[in-house]
Amino acid sequence: MKKAKRPNKNKVDIPDIISEKEFKDHLKALGFSDADCDDAIRSALKQGLFSLVAEREGAPCYRVASYDEMEKIAGCKHVGSRVEIPIVIIDRGE
């Protein structure tokens, strides 16, 4: 059986739309408090990483920005271009 090629093998798949509950559950699993979750959602909305699209059963749902949108928000000049970053190993003399 042949393996299917992934078009964006270097990028993690992100959902197009995520409910507030799903997002908060992910953050809580990482150890964030309710207040931290609310702050993260407000920050993502303010920065343009999330946009409110609908409500399902009374709970807000957000559209997650695409990778291209995230790169532009972050101020990347060469959107989608690969870059090489050299790794420097520092000998601590131990």
C-alpha positions in Angstrom: 0.0 0.0 0.0 1.4 3.4 -1.0 1.6 6.2 1.5 -0.3 9.4 0.6 1.8 12.5 0.3 0.9 15.3 2.6 0.9 18.7 0.8 2.1 20.6 4.0 4.4 18.0 5.6 6.2 20.6 7.6 3.1 22.2 9.0 0.7 20.8 11.6 -2.9 20.6 10.6 -5.1 23.1 12.3 -8.9 23.2 12.3 -10.7 25.8 10.2 -13.3 26.3 13.0 -13.0 25.5 16.7 -15.5 25.9 19.4 -14.7 27.9 22.5 -15.2 24.8 24.6 -12.7 22.7 22.5 -10.1 25.5 22.7 -10.5 25.9 26.4 -10.3 22.1 26.9 -7.0 22.0 25.0 -5.6 24.9 27.1 -6.8 23.4 30.4 -5.2 20.1 29.5 -1.9 22.1 29.3 -2.5 23.5 32.8 -4.0 26.9 32.0 -6.7 28.4 34.3 -10.1 29.6 33.2 -8.9 33.2 33.3 -5.9 32.4 31.2 -8.1 30.7 28.6 -10.4 33.8 28.4 -7.3 36.0 28.1 -5.9 33.8 25.3 -9.2 34.0 23.3 -9.5 37.8 23.7 -5.8 38.1 22.6 -6.3 35.9 19.6 -9.4 37.8 18.6 -7.7 41.2 19.0 -4.6 40.0 17.0 -6.7 38.5 14.2 -5.7 34.9 14.8 -9.4 34.1 15.6 -12.6 35.6 14.3 -16.1 34.9 15.6 -18.1 33.0 13.0 -21.1 31.4 14.7 -22.6 30.0 17.8 -23.4 26.3 18.1 -25.9 25.5 20.9 -25.2 28.9 22.6 -21.4 28.4 22.5 -19.2 30.7 20.4 -17.1 29.2 17.5 -14.1 30.8 16.0 -12.4 30.6 12.6 -8.7 30.1 13.0 -6.5 32.2 10.8 -4.7 30.4 7.9 -0.9 29.9 8.0 -0.6 32.7 5.4 -2.7 35.0 7.6 -0.7 34.1 10.6 2.6 34.8 8.8 1.3 38.3 7.7 0.1 39.1 11.2 3.6 38.1 12.5 5.2 40.5 10.0 7.0 37.9 7.9 8.2 39.6 4.7 8.8 36.4 2.7 5.5 34.6 3.4 5.7 30.9 2.6 9.4 31.0 1.8 11.7 28.6 3.5 14.6 29.9 5.5 17.7 28.2 6.8 18.7 29.1 10.3 22.2 28.0 11.3 22.7 26.2 14.6 25.5 27.3 16.7 26.8 25.0 19.4 28.4 26.7 22.3 31.0 24.7 24.2 30.5 25.4 27.9 33.8 23.8 28.7 32.3 21.1 31.0 
